[in-house]
Amino acid sequence: MLKKPIRTCIVCRGKFEQNLLLRFKCKDKKLQAFDNMGRSFYICKECISLLEDEDINSKNLKKLEKALFRECKNKDNYIGQLKEILTHVR
C-alpha cells in the first residue's frame, strides 16, 4: 500500500499530505512558486488564508512573515510577493 508523502507547513508546523500544501522557493531574494529546481518549502492552505486578514499587525500574519524570513534568510516584502503569486495561480 502506497503512503502519501507527509510534509510540514513552515508557519504552523502542522503535518499534512503533500497534495494539501502549496510549495514555494526563494531565489535571488524573490519568493516564487516551486519549479522543480532547488530547495523548497510548504505552506498549508489554512496559513495561506491568513493573508486575507486585513489587519497588517495581526499576530498570525506576523507569524507567516517571520516564517518566510526564516526560510528565505533575509527580510523583504515576502507577504506582498506571496499575495502576487497566489493571484496568478488562482
Secondary structure, DSSP 4 states (H G I P E B T S, - for coil): -PPPPEEEBTTT--EEEGGGEEEEEEETTEEEE--SSS--EEEEHHHHGGGG---TT-HHHHHHHHHHHHHHTS-S-HHHHHHHHHHHH-
